[in-house]
Amino acid sequence: MPFIRSMFIAGSFILIAGCTGKDIREGLYQGMYEGARIEKQKEMTPRERAAKPEMDYQQYTKEQKERADQNR
């Protein structure tokens, strides 16, 4: 009985880790994108920033999905 219980607990942890893994990766990717965007903006003057608005991470992922769909 303890073996089955241990297997159930291990399986539950694996299931939970698999479900949250995508959310964690997306958070990391979003953080890296936003950090790079902010670093790029720091080098620009206010006039350049106003003339060239940049997209946020959600717009970026949407555009990437559209490009991938067009290439198929």
C-alpha positions in Angstrom: 0.0 0.0 0.0 2.8 2.5 0.7 4.2 1.9 -2.7 0.9 2.8 -4.4 0.6 5.8 -2.3 4.1 7.0 -3.1 3.5 6.4 -6.9 0.3 8.4 -6.6 2.0 11.3 -4.9 4.9 11.2 -7.4 2.5 11.1 -10.3 0.6 14.1 -8.9 3.8 16.1 -8.6 4.8 15.3 -12.2 1.3 16.3 -13.4 1.4 19.6 -11.5 4.9 20.3 -12.7 3.9 19.6 -16.3 0.9 21.9 -16.1 2.8 24.8 -14.6 5.9 24.4 -16.8 4.4 26.3 -19.7 3.3 29.2 -17.5 6.8 29.5 -16.0 8.5 29.4 -19.4 6.1 32.0 -20.8 6.8 34.3 -17.8 10.6 33.9 -18.4 10.2 34.6 -22.1 8.1 37.7 -21.4 10.6 38.9 -18.8 13.5 38.5 -21.3 11.5 40.3 -24.1 10.5 43.2 -21.9 14.0 43.5 -20.5 15.5 43.7 -23.9 12.9 46.2 -25.0 13.6 48.5 -22.1 17.3 48.3 -22.6 16.8 49.3 -26.2 14.5 52.2 -25.2 17.1 53.5 -22.7 19.5 54.2 -25.7 16.8 56.1 -27.6 15.9 59.8 -27.1 12.4 60.7 -26.1 11.7 61.9 -29.6 12.8 58.6 -31.1 10.7 56.7 -28.6 7.6 58.7 -29.5 8.2 58.3 -33.2 8.6 54.5 -33.0 6.3 52.9 -30.5 7.2 49.3 -29.7 4.8 46.4 -29.3 4.4 44.6 -26.0 5.0 40.8 -25.5 1.4 39.8 -26.2 1.5 41.7 -29.6 4.8 40.1 -30.3 3.6 36.5 -29.7 0.5 37.2 -31.7 2.6 38.4 -34.7 4.9 35.4 -34.4 1.9 33.0 -34.5 0.5 34.8 -37.6 3.9 34.6 -39.3 4.1 30.9 -38.5 0.6 30.3 -39.9 1.5 32.1 -43.1 4.6 30.0 -43.6 2.7 26.8 -43.4 
